[in-house]
């Protein structure tokens, strides 16, 4: 993405409020084609780039603008550089944030075939809300990511009054306190989006494979269920991502009661296997879109690491498996049967951005 002044045509690689020449607001322009005009091969690994060899490419678009791109594939000068979208519900898209989150969200979703919403679409967003903490602790979905997702949906045609942001507390602390401290509540109020506590609603009792699920009925009232977790690496539980966040649609008392019989990873695995059947059995088609906040993440030692990534997929299992591969985190039990080799990936390659977060 480049940013161009509509008046004097000055162009920047980063968003600026006003053109320095004529004070107009630059507009984003997306390049259609890139050619490779320069190549450097790197063979010495570093902590953030452990896999070698890799290539640093100088790319030029159709209007002569240049940018730098890392690649694990070897190119020749004059080759076309292209990133293709995958119209595949099992695909995972990876996009790096350069300067603005909105561009990364829009690109990540477009790389898996996009999302269809209209002014009549009912949308439920489930962010991570797990503790009473400020945004910089990265315990909950970051408010900026939530706000840009809401704006993205409205830009695609949705109406704010048809969007709900939901959560449920699995601890003694009320969800309202978490939403307020995390600043997610203020984002909802600013954007005129409704907030709901799933724990105060009704639940649908479903039995499958000998296990009782009590799933929030609020899920089945929507056309799009958007799972919006934040990536975390837990010292005991390992990677916590899209699948872990989905347990918040399970009735708290029912879920905690089942933990006497199964460990948490087993319950996540069972929900993972049963969820597609639940959604398809609804009276109307429900799309499950997962967008993960992997901008600045919390490592297992509670320190933060900068990834500057947005990932998206309609398949939460595949999304978490790709995240585990990127961060080189130990696989939780519910991901051990998901093979990385069978997952289509678009956008950035895993090898380009892979490094062991816990080694830093």
Residue pairs with C-beta under 8 A, 6 or more apart in sequence:
1 28
1 29
1 30
1 31
1 98
1 100
1 103
2 11
2 12
2 13
2 28
2 29
2 30
2 31
2 61
2 65
3 11
3 12
3 13
3 14
3 15
3 16
3 26
3 27
3 28
3 29
4 10
4 11
4 12
4 26
4 27
4 29
5 11
5 19
5 21
5 22
5 24
5 26
5 27
6 24
6 26
6 27
7 19
7 22
7 24
8 19
8 21
8 22
8 24
10 19
10 20
10 21
10 26
11 26
11 29
11 63
11 65
12 26
13 65
13 67
13 98
13 99
14 98
14 99
14 100
15 26
15 28
15 99
15 100
16 26
17 25
18 24
18 25
18 26
19 25
19 26
28 103
31 61
31 62
31 63
31 65
32 61
32 62
33 61
33 62
33 80
33 82
34 59
34 60
34 61
34 80
34 81
34 82
35 59
35 60
35 78
35 79
35 80
35 81
36 57
36 58
36 59
36 75
36 76
36 77
36 78
36 79
36 80
36 81
37 58
37 59
37 60
37 66
37 77
38 57
38 58
38 77
39 55
39 56
39 57
39 58
39 75
39 76
39 77
40 55
40 56
41 53
41 54
41 55
41 74
42 49
42 52
42 53
42 54
42 55
42 56
43 52
43 53
44 52
45 51
45 52
47 355
47 359
47 360
48 355
49 70
49 355
50 354
50 355
50 356
51 72
51 351
51 354
54 70
54 71
54 72
54 351
54 352
55 70
55 71
55 72
55 73
55 74
55 75
56 68
56 69
56 70
56 71
57 68
57 69
57 70
57 71
57 75
57 81
58 66
58 67
58 68
59 66
59 67
59 68
59 69
59 81
60 66
61 67
69 81
70 352
71 81
71 349
71 352
72 349
72 351
72 352
73 349
75 81
83 111
83 346
83 347
84 346
85 110
85 111
85 112
85 113
85 114
85 346
86 93
86 111
86 112
86 113
86 344
86 346
87 112
87 113
88 112
88 113
88 344
89 112
89 113
89 314
89 315
90 313
90 314
90 315
90 318
90 343
90 344
91 111
91 112
91 113
91 313
91 314
91 315
91 318
91 343
91 344
91 345
91 346
92 112
92 311
92 312
92 313
92 315
92 318
92 319
92 322
92 343
92 344
92 345
92 346
93 107
93 108
93 109
93 111
93 112
93 311
93 312
93 313
93 345
93 346
93 347
94 108
94 309
94 311
94 322
94 326
94 345
94 346
94 347
94 348
94 349
94 350
94 353
95 104
95 107
95 108
95 111
95 309
95 310
95 311
95 347
95 348
96 104
96 308
96 309
96 348
96 353
97 103
97 104
97 295
97 308
97 309
97 310
98 104
98 308
101 144
101 145
101 148
101 295
101 310
102 148
102 151
102 152
104 309
104 310
105 145
105 148
105 149
105 152
105 291
105 310
105 312
106 152
107 310
107 347
108 291
108 310
108 311
108 312
108 347
109 115
109 152
109 289
109 291
109 312
111 312
111 346
111 347
112 312
112 313
112 314
112 346
115 156
115 224
115 287
115 289
116 156
117 123
117 153
117 156
117 157
117 158
117 223
117 224
118 157
118 158
119 157
119 158
119 159
119 162
120 162
121 157
121 158
121 162
121 223
121 224
122 162
122 221
122 222
122 223
122 224
123 153
123 158
123 162
123 163
123 164
123 222
123 223
123 224
123 225
123 226
124 164
124 165
124 166
124 218
124 219
124 221
124 222
124 224
124 225
124 226
125 146
125 149
125 150
125 163
125 164
125 165
125 166
125 226
125 228
126 165
126 166
126 167
126 225
126 226
126 227
126 228
126 229
126 245
126 246
126 248
126 249
127 140
127 141
127 146
127 165
127 167
127 184
127 228
127 229
127 230
128 139
128 140
128 141
128 228
128 229
128 230
128 245
128 293
129 140
129 141
129 167
129 169
129 175
129 178
129 179
129 182
129 184
129 248
130 139
130 140
130 170
130 178
131 137
131 139
131 140
131 173
131 178
132 173
132 177
132 178
132 181
132 182
133 139
133 140
133 181
133 182
134 181
134 182
134 183
135 142
135 143
135 182
135 183
137 298
138 230
138 232
138 296
138 297
138 298
138 304
139 182
139 230
139 232
139 298
140 178
140 182
140 184
140 230
141 182
141 184
141 228
141 229
141 230
141 293
142 230
142 293
142 295
142 296
143 182
143 183
143 184
143 186
143 187
145 228
145 230
145 293
145 295
145 310
146 165
146 184
146 187
146 228
147 187
147 190
147 191
149 226
149 228
149 291
150 160
150 163
150 187
150 191
150 193
151 191
153 163
153 226
154 160
154 163
160 191
160 192
160 193
161 192
161 194
163 193
163 194
164 193
164 194
164 195
164 196
164 218
164 222
165 184
165 188
165 193
165 194
165 195
165 196
166 195
166 196
166 197
166 198
166 216
166 218
167 175
167 178
167 179
167 195
167 197
167 198
167 248
168 175
168 197
168 198
168 199
168 216
168 248
168 249
168 252
169 175
169 178
169 197
169 199
169 252
170 247
170 248
170 252
170 255
170 256
175 197
175 199
176 185
176 197
179 185
179 188
179 195
180 186
185 195
187 193
188 194
188 195
196 218
198 216
198 218
198 248
198 249
199 251
199 252
201 216
201 217
201 218
202 216
202 217
203 214
203 215
203 216
203 217
203 251
203 254
204 214
204 215
204 216
204 217
204 220
205 212
205 213
205 214
206 212
206 213
206 214
206 215
206 274
206 278
207 213
208 270
208 274
208 277
209 270
209 273
209 274
211 258
211 262
211 270
211 274
212 254
212 258
213 250
213 254
213 271
213 274
213 278
214 250
214 251
214 254
215 249
215 250
215 251
215 278
216 249
216 250
216 251
219 225
219 249
219 279
219 286
220 282
220 283
220 286
222 286
223 284
223 285
223 286
223 287
224 286
224 287
224 289
225 279
225 286
225 287
225 288
225 289
226 289
226 290
226 291
227 242
227 245
227 246
227 288
227 289
227 290
227 291
227 316
228 245
228 290
228 291
228 292
228 293
229 240
229 241
229 242
229 244
229 245
229 290
229 292
229 293
230 292
230 293
230 294
230 297
230 298
231 239
231 240
231 241
231 292
231 293
231 294
231 297
231 307
231 323
231 327
232 239
232 240
232 241
232 297
232 298
233 239
233 240
233 297
233 298
233 299
233 300
233 327
233 329
233 357
233 358
234 240
234 300
235 300
235 301
237 244
237 264
237 265
237 332
238 329
238 330
238 331
238 332
239 320
239 323
239 324
239 327
239 329
239 330
239 331
239 332
239 335
241 292
241 316
241 319
241 320
241 323
242 290
242 292
242 313
242 316
242 319
242 320
243 268
243 271
243 272
243 316
243 317
243 320
243 334
243 335
244 268
244 320
246 268
246 271
246 272
246 275
246 316
247 255
247 264
247 267
247 268
247 271
250 271
255 267
258 267
259 267
262 270
265 332
265 333
265 334
266 333
266 334
268 332
268 334
269 333
269 334
272 316
272 317
272 334
275 288
275 316
279 286
279 288
287 314
288 314
288 316
289 312
289 314
290 312
290 313
290 314
290 315
290 316
290 319
291 310
291 311
291 312
292 310
292 311
292 312
292 319
292 323
293 310
294 307
294 308
294 309
294 310
294 311
294 323
295 306
295 307
295 308
295 309
295 310
296 304
296 305
296 306
296 307
296 308
297 304
297 305
297 307
297 357
298 304
299 305
299 357
299 358
299 360
300 358
301 358
305 357
305 360
307 326
307 327
307 353
307 357
309 326
309 348
309 353
311 319
311 322
311 323
312 319
313 319
313 322
317 334
317 335
317 338
318 338
318 343
320 335
320 338
321 331
321 335
321 338
321 339
321 340
321 343
322 340
322 343
322 345
322 350
323 329
324 330
324 331
324 335
325 340
325 350
325 354
326 350
326 353
326 354
327 354
327 355
327 356
327 357
328 354
328 355
328 356
328 357
328 358
329 357
329 358
340 350
